[in-house]
């Protein structure tokens, strides 16, 4: 339980750091303001849409815990293709936010800081899912992508 809380807090802290960097470390020459805003908002909305789609299928289990709380393995909606669409949605949204704010440093922070923490947390979730759902999990994991297609 202590490890799970630590991972959740680390994930939140890194998310806050990436958002802060995106707001504070602008790179004016990266893209023209209008272009950056449009592209960034489209990317942000895409990530947020994936996140919302995943939450719609995961429901109460989307509360941020590492250990599964659901009695059934969710394998529909975005989970038909990806094992961690919530994480991917947040990553895409963070990148979109940074682009819209014209922060190359925010994009880099999302990739260098947030992606590894999200992948670590996802691996912990996968270990817990394998314990809970055994062979059903292994079959599901063998036919879906981890977080980023085409990575299994």
NORHU-V303980 format. One record per run of one state. SS is the DSSP state (A for helix, B for strand, O for the rest). FROM is the first residue (numbers start at 1). TO is the last residue. If there is no record, write none. Layout:
SS/FROM/TO + SS/FROM/TO
This chain:
O/1/1 + A/2/24 + O/25/32 + A/33/62 + O/63/76 + A/77/80 + O/81/81 + B/82/82 + O/83/84 + A/85/100 + O/101/103 + A/104/143 + O/144/144 + B/145/145 + O/146/152
